[in-house]
């Protein structure tokens, strides 16, 4: 999660310094890892 936050901050800095960028759309989809079949839930 920290990597995503850092990447967004770096993107924001890059966009701010570039006058030709009108808009940026970022979509982040997080999925829960599927539970392992090897470990049954208690």
N, C-alpha and C positions, 0 to 999 in steps of 0.2 A: 504494500500500500504506500509505503514511503517513496518507492521508486516512481509511482504514478504522480504523487504530489510534486516531487522534484521535477519531473518531466513537464508538468503543467506550468510550473513556475518559470522554467527555462523557456518554454514556448511563449509565455506571456512577455518575457523580456525581449525575445526575438521579434515578436509581432509589434511591440511598442516602438522598436527602433526602425521598423520598416514601414514607410509611408504608403507603399503600394498595396499593402494588405488591407482589404476593406473589412472582411469578417472571417472568423475562424469558427468552425463547428467541430467539437470533439465529442465523440460518443464512446463511453467506456461501459462495457457490459461485464459484470462480475458474475460468475457462476459458482455455486457451492460445489466443492468436490464431492463426487459420488462416494458414498460409504463403501468401504472395502467389504467384499463378501467373505473374506477370510476371518474377519473379526465380527462375530455376531453381537448385536446390541444387547446390553444387560437389561 
